[in-house]
Amino acid sequence: MAEPLSHEELHALVVHLSNRLTDLEAQIAEMNAEKPIPEDVMVAISAAVSAYLGYQPTIKAVSFRQGKGWQQEGRGRVHNRQVLHVR
């Protein structure tokens, strides 16, 4: 059976893992910042916005969204008890 780690060994391990985590977070942030948006996606976004608004607007910024916002919104709509269309 393995011997328990000393306080100093645990502290060194936590520092090492914290440094690795910081490096990985920086790499992910750099990769996300450099991610280009494909032209076909921009055309689809432009078409959807112009169809919704009824004219050709100026799109000032588009970025990929990270996280689970769409998933949470979908789950919220599934669990919502509001009647959307009443005739």
N, C-alpha and C positions, 0 to 999 in steps of 0.2 A: 504494500500500500504506500502511496506517495506521502511524503512528509508535508505538513502544512507550510506555506510560505511565510517568511518573516514579514514584519511591518515594512522594512526597507525594500524588500523584494516586491511586495504588493504596490508600494508607492512608485517604484521604478517602472513597473508594468503599466500602471495607470497613466503615468507621464508618457510612456512610449505609445500607448494606444491613443491617447489624446492628440499627440503629435501626428500620428497616422490619420486620424479622423480629420484634423484640420487640413492636412495636405489633400485628402480626398475631396473634402468640401470645396476647396479652392479649385481643384481640377474640374469638378462638376460645374461650378459656376462659370469657369472659363469656357467649357464646352457648350453650355447653354447660351452664353453670350455670343458665340461665333456661329450658332446654328442658322444657316440661311433659310429663308422661306421660299419654297419652290414657286416658280412663276405661275404654274397652273392653279396653285392654291390661292395666290393673289388674285387671279382672274375670277375664280369662283367667289371669293370674298367680295370683290368689286361688284359682280353681277348680283349677288344676294342683297347687298346694301342698296344698290340702285333700284332693284325691283321692289324692295321694301319701302324706300323713301320716294320713289317715283321720279328721280332725276339722278344725274351723274355727280355724286358728291366727291369731295377731295378727301382721300384717305390719308391721314397724317402719320399713323403708326399702326403696325401690326406686329404682334409677337406671339410665339408659342406659349401656351399656358401650361404651366406645370402644376401638378397637384390633382386633387380629386374633385374639383368643383363640379364638373359635369356629372360625375357619378352621384355626388351628394344631391344635386338638383334633381336628377332622375328619380332617386329614391324618395325625395321629398314629394315629388309629384305622384308617385305611386301610393304613398301613404296619406296623401291629402284627401280629405273627404268632401271637398268642395265640388259641387256639380258645375262643370265648365260650360256646358251648352244646355240651356233650358229653352224648350220650344213652347 
